[in-house]
Amino acid sequence: MMEWIMGQADLSVTFLLQVRLILSGTLLLVLLLLGKRDTFAVWRSRRSWVPILIFSIVGVLGLQYSFLSAIHESNSVVATLFQFSAPILVALYVSLKKKEWLPGHQIIGILGTIVGLFLLLTNGSLDNLLVSSKAIGFGIGLGLTFAFYTLYPTRLMKEWGIMVILGWGMLIGGLVVGVTVQAWNSDEWRLLVQPDVAGMTLLMVLFGTAAYYLFLSSLNYISPVETSILSSVEPLSVMVVSVIWFGTTLASLQLVGVLLMLIFVMWLSIGGRSNNL
C-alpha cells in the first residue's frame, strides 16, 4: 500500500510518514480513552519519559523512516527482505551481552543469510548491483532499527501495556517528523484528499497499526526468536502481492537469494530457541 501511494500520488517519504504515524498513534490512544484507560499515567512516571522518547524516535520513527525510504529507493520486496537482517543483529547483540562466542548454528545462519542477500542485490555478480547504494544504506538502517524495535520496549510494554506505548510512540514519532519538515507548509495535503489516495491511506493506517500491535503483542506470549520464525511469512506474501499488483520481477539468482535468506533466517531462529534468545 505504501509503495502504491508513493508511486501513484508522488507523496514524499516524510509527508507520508508523519501522516501515517500521527493518525495511527491518535487512533490507538482514542481507542484506549474510549475503553476508559488512563493513557496519560505513563507521563506521571518520570523514569519512563526518556525510554518512551527513545523508543518513539529510534524505534518507531527510525524503523518507519528507513522502511519507507528503502521502499522508495527500491521496492517493497527488497525493503521487506532487508529487515531480515534483524535476527542476525539480535544474535550478535545477545552474544556480546553474554560475552560468549556465537554458537555454530548462528554462524551458519548468518553466513547463509548474507549469501542470500548478496544474490538478491547483485544476481550473483558484483558488476551487476541491482539496487542503489541509498537503498542498501536504508536497508541496513532498517535491520538495525527493527532489531531495536523488537528488543528495547519489553519493560515498557509490561509496565504500561502495548497499546499505550505503541500509541504514544507513533504519535510522538509523527509529530517529530511534522515539526522537523514543517508539514503545515507542505503543498502535498492537496494530494492526500484525492479519493483513491485517501482511501488507500486509511487502509494503510488501519492495517499497519493492527500489524504492529499484533507483532508487539506476540512478544508477551512467545520469544523474539519465535516471532521472527512466524514473520518469515511476510516477505513471501509481499513478493506474491508485488508480482500480482505491481508486476515486480526477480531474476533467477535473485529468487535463489530470497529462498536462501528465508531458509537461513528460519535456521537461525529455530536454532536460537535452545539458547533462549
Salt bridges, closest charged atoms under 4 A:
ASP38 OD2 - ARG44 NH2 2.27
GLU73 OE2 - HIS72 ND1 3.60
GLU159 OE2 - ARG47 NH2 2.73
GLU159 OE1 - ARG155 NH1 2.78
GLU226 OE2 - ARG273 NH2 3.03
